[in-house]
């Protein structure tokens, strides 16, 4: 059927089945890929468009229903000459777009509002944008952008030498606010075949494949385990335990079993029950207790006791030291599987180019992908090219393989482009999660409130396959005492296999779980001694010159005490206000909490080098070749700012080539908050190297000032002015490398695991409805020692986004296999849940970092849940021992507390 | 691929329904149930039928057309009787869902947590159903018969909801409890309508959702409120025994005990809010 309508002011027509989703018609047939698909179920709002001026989810509209109507998409916001709408400008100027996947939906929702109300207030904005989820920004800068949409946004264009420290809008932002950025599902060639993966409905089962010939007759191919040259992948070189396609055994619900390859409509029309698989389900091993039971069945036959690995840190004699403590606190804290819930599901496509395979994919780690695909396909790494698309959020979840091996193998065998785009339920069931943890903590201090000893054991459910489990189990013991000087330390980390989804990397690598425990202990010790909770932390804060539990002396950049000092006036005021509020009585109680954290930047005691290049072509094109992937956090912009100042030319003159493994050098993975610190330092080196080459060519001194005008490069050194005609020279290429200096940890966990650490303290104000058990977070103040804020706007964006995820961890997020595999049963914070966030940036310079900078990607999240949970305790007396603190759990704890108090009175 | 028909006349739609079709209007329940698979059912799209649209006054009260959306309700010029239902409408999904989803679709989907049902029960709404053979009206509490089940027979289509005009001035309110703001499925919700004569409750209709397979009225509470002065003490009349019609369950959103406790709180707050 033909459907005629008006699209962005122009007559459009579309032919096909009228029940087709409008989102699919726009994207797949009309080429309007600015409208994003995050769930196809109206849960995320990424596909928001205006239909007759009203915002709707394009995934819920039958294209047959738009006959004769007007549809507006993000592509229609700017003028036809390309001039951005004020709203788009405002999004750029405020840093409201991070990864950019929700940006088109946010813009369209805001557009509906701004036509009704020219200058909306915060409540009106929340009501209008409440249907669009964002996982990156914490919504703060989106609200700011809409609040300011009626005024012309100021333009920040730093001059040469002043890019570092500037609130430069994202260098890749224009494409994000116009809907032109190409994400994993956006650039699929028209002639590509599609893959639909058939997945296990059981957490643990054996299976036998029946006769696949009839299916193969309908499709281009049906891939099974036997089609995979090396059927195992995994993060660690010696643990390739996860099959690309399961071979007779499945170990978690959602595990890939078969890949149906064919025309898109053909693969989607095949129902799972048409696929001949005979299942023999077995009782699954779910949770830590089941995995560690004496008679527990093994998840992986060659992993005795279901143990992945264990290890810890020993310093002094903790057991003996507790005897001398004036106060001792103990507790056990449990966390759940947490889903990354990036709004862009996994997506990508591959094509065979001669004897090479080229994979366009949303990823955090092109070089690891390259090497892993080479291993799976038994090709040389040079035969694999990874071209990262724009990445619509990662948070650690796109550090593992998803679609890559399937599209690569299919494209290789069929010699045709092959694409795969996960559905939302598939993304949630099949991909990695945050490790559920059980953290047992004991801390003791002396009568003055100085910490003396701690003993922390963290047990993790690593799910069916190792993934990043070893990283979590290694990192946590180093961090589990918290950012405090503790002379006697015993910490332990261990991870066990279960038939849960593989637990992998998720913003913080286990440290957020451990922080919930150590911060509860700080509150309790402070309370026992009658010391203010913030003051207690201040007394114990690690400072420059202190020795950590691994025996590392922190020579520089340990700014926790400064963070706490910055919080103190807010803290005092908020505590007074909460007390005044509570004096009025009633079911609502307010409280204030503080959480602290530290976080080692980069890999734990392992090399993690970055190499960056800056080139200047004979045509005068200045290019940053960055292998660092920008997953929304802003590394494209940060690297450009750093390289620009190191070279001495304006950031605006840079073009960028990012991620492509054929065109860039390996800058490692976007994880462990390392890109600014490690790749940034390499970018600084590359800029300096190019500058040195130019100064040599011009025979100029180090203070010379550069300017670039087309192919004319001018070098002013005092009165001397030299002009280099680049057209007559070879292309210039500067290069920089950096690998943070660390040492291995010995059997007692002694050594230098990280070259530098980020520190932070956050304060949360909450209001608890004690009758319903609901918690409303009223305000967050976040003080972070970032060394140096290369771009304060982007740093704030990282903190605000981390805070939102920390709020989710504390109050609502719990992944249950088979139960919460969509974005209406699995809840992440909406624009109405995230309160105003005030960021305070402390710059305690790290000499190793570029301009003194260190990382901030993960630290934003770590202290938030502890601060919120501390505030709930302050408000109600309930200490959460299990997160998320869902309303019914808090209410039940309140009842228990009241019953206990009554019994106490009776006795 | 199935058939897709989008008639503009009701008669045509009813004749199409002589054969089984899935009815599509706002799409807000239809598409989420069909993620990642080909849609191959025969579809009757009722969104083009003018006779099913709009909210209007009638001799007896108000008629809400089957394809009237939550946003149309929010924006309609209606008396305080409808304040509660409007509050419920603002709690449905996000603005996108409110702009597309229909009240009648919410009833036909028959989820235990349907946001529209408690409010419409408290309004004593009737469902107008048509088929080629006949037209009938059914009180809402007899229309929804179970989880995802309604009284709709083969060939039948909901054409409108009707709300009678109360003889006395009425006030109404709605409260929803969820684990986040926006886009959230209710843990529990409660709706109330009271009619007032001489400062006292002359009629009361209260309903609770997400605490039983089908949202339930609370007749004992309604009786207990009759004759009570409409003041700050109205909430004191709520008693746990009034919750007898409810059968809350444990699920991922909350425990049964928590639901029961919370409903009491919601009802008390609802009534406290109705006092001047």
HADDOCK unambig.tbl for C-alpha pairs under 7 A between the chains (distance, minus, plus):
assign (segid A and resid 18 and name CA) (segid B and resid 4 and name CA) 6.89 0.50 0.50
assign (segid A and resid 19 and name CA) (segid B and resid 4 and name CA) 6.90 0.50 0.50
assign (segid A and resid 40 and name CA) (segid B and resid 32 and name CA) 6.55 0.50 0.50
assign (segid A and resid 40 and name CA) (segid B and resid 35 and name CA) 6.11 0.50 0.50
assign (segid A and resid 41 and name CA) (segid B and resid 31 and name CA) 6.14 0.50 0.50
assign (segid A and resid 41 and name CA) (segid B and resid 32 and name CA) 4.04 0.50 0.50
assign (segid A and resid 41 and name CA) (segid B and resid 35 and name CA) 6.87 0.50 0.50
assign (segid A and resid 42 and name CA) (segid B and resid 28 and name CA) 6.89 0.50 0.50
assign (segid A and resid 42 and name CA) (segid B and resid 32 and name CA) 6.98 0.50 0.50
assign (segid A and resid 43 and name CA) (segid B and resid 183 and name CA) 6.95 0.50 0.50
assign (segid A and resid 54 and name CA) (segid B and resid 99 and name CA) 6.83 0.50 0.50
assign (segid A and resid 55 and name CA) (segid B and resid 96 and name CA) 5.28 0.50 0.50
assign (segid A and resid 55 and name CA) (segid B and resid 99 and name CA) 6.92 0.50 0.50
assign (segid A and resid 56 and name CA) (segid B and resid 96 and name CA) 4.19 0.50 0.50
assign (segid A and resid 56 and name CA) (segid B and resid 97 and name CA) 6.76 0.50 0.50
assign (segid A and resid 56 and name CA) (segid B and resid 99 and name CA) 6.43 0.50 0.50
assign (segid A and resid 56 and name CA) (segid B and resid 100 and name CA) 6.53 0.50 0.50
assign (segid A and resid 57 and name CA) (segid B and resid 96 and name CA) 5.83 0.50 0.50
assign (segid A and resid 60 and name CA) (segid B and resid 27 and name CA) 5.11 0.50 0.50
assign (segid A and resid 60 and name CA) (segid B and resid 28 and name CA) 5.76 0.50 0.50
assign (segid A and resid 60 and name CA) (segid B and resid 31 and name CA) 5.70 0.50 0.50
assign (segid A and resid 61 and name CA) (segid B and resid 27 and name CA) 6.09 0.50 0.50
assign (segid A and resid 128 and name CA) (segid B and resid 95 and name CA) 6.07 0.50 0.50
assign (segid A and resid 130 and name CA) (segid B and resid 94 and name CA) 5.49 0.50 0.50
assign (segid A and resid 130 and name CA) (segid B and resid 182 and name CA) 5.72 0.50 0.50
assign (segid A and resid 131 and name CA) (segid B and resid 93 and name CA) 6.76 0.50 0.50
assign (segid A and resid 131 and name CA) (segid B and resid 94 and name CA) 3.97 0.50 0.50
assign (segid A and resid 131 and name CA) (segid B and resid 95 and name CA) 5.99 0.50 0.50
assign (segid A and resid 131 and name CA) (segid B and resid 96 and name CA) 6.49 0.50 0.50
assign (segid A and resid 131 and name CA) (segid B and resid 182 and name CA) 6.77 0.50 0.50
assign (segid A and resid 131 and name CA) (segid B and resid 183 and name CA) 6.38 0.50 0.50
assign (segid A and resid 268 and name CA) (segid B and resid 36 and name CA) 6.95 0.50 0.50
assign (segid A and resid 268 and name CA) (segid B and resid 37 and name CA) 5.30 0.50 0.50
assign (segid A and resid 268 and name CA) (segid B and resid 38 and name CA) 5.69 0.50 0.50
assign (segid A and resid 269 and name CA) (segid B and resid 37 and name CA) 6.35 0.50 0.50
assign (segid A and resid 269 and name CA) (segid B and resid 38 and name CA) 5.17 0.50 0.50
assign (segid A and resid 423 and name CA) (segid B and resid 36 and name CA) 6.00 0.50 0.50
assign (segid A and resid 771 and name CA) (segid B and resid 265 and name CA) 6.82 0.50 0.50
assign (segid A and resid 772 and name CA) (segid B and resid 262 and name CA) 5.78 0.50 0.50
assign (segid A and resid 812 and name CA) (segid B and resid 179 and name CA) 6.75 0.50 0.50
assign (segid A and resid 824 and name CA) (segid B and resid 184 and name CA) 6.65 0.50 0.50
assign (segid A and resid 829 and name CA) (segid B and resid 180 and name CA) 6.84 0.50 0.50
assign (segid A and resid 830 and name CA) (segid B and resid 181 and name CA) 6.53 0.50 0.50
assign (segid A and resid 830 and name CA) (segid B and resid 182 and name CA) 6.78 0.50 0.50
assign (segid A and resid 832 and name CA) (segid B and resid 181 and name CA) 5.25 0.50 0.50
assign (segid A and resid 832 and name CA) (segid B and resid 182 and name CA) 6.86 0.50 0.50
assign (segid A and resid 833 and name CA) (segid B and resid 180 and name CA) 6.43 0.50 0.50
assign (segid A and resid 833 and name CA) (segid B and resid 181 and name CA) 5.86 0.50 0.50
assign (segid A and resid 886 and name CA) (segid B and resid 179 and name CA) 6.95 0.50 0.50
assign (segid A and resid 887 and name CA) (segid B and resid 179 and name CA) 6.68 0.50 0.50
assign (segid A and resid 888 and name CA) (segid B and resid 254 and name CA) 5.38 0.50 0.50
assign (segid A and resid 888 and name CA) (segid B and resid 255 and name CA) 6.56 0.50 0.50
assign (segid A and resid 888 and name CA) (segid B and resid 258 and name CA) 5.70 0.50 0.50
